[in-house]
């Protein structure tokens, strides 16, 4: 069973997609109306790139 990681920041999601991480889908945020949540398959590489892209 795969674990998923939900990303709320659009620019981070775009960077992760561009880096080749497995994007599942986007959905409307349940907690923040008008916002999108971007769902990825969670991998160690995804977490590393999240940290890298957030520092830029």
C-alpha positions, 0 to 999 in steps of 0.5 A: 500500500502506498503512502501519500503526501499532500502538498498545499503550496502550488509552486512546490507541487509544480517543482516536484512534478517537474523533478519527476515525482509521481503525482496522483491528483489534485483535489479541493482542500477540505480545510481551506475553501478555494484552495487545491491540495496536490497529492503525491506518492510519498518517497524518501526522494520526495521528502528530500526535494520538498526540503530543497525546494522550500529553501529556495 
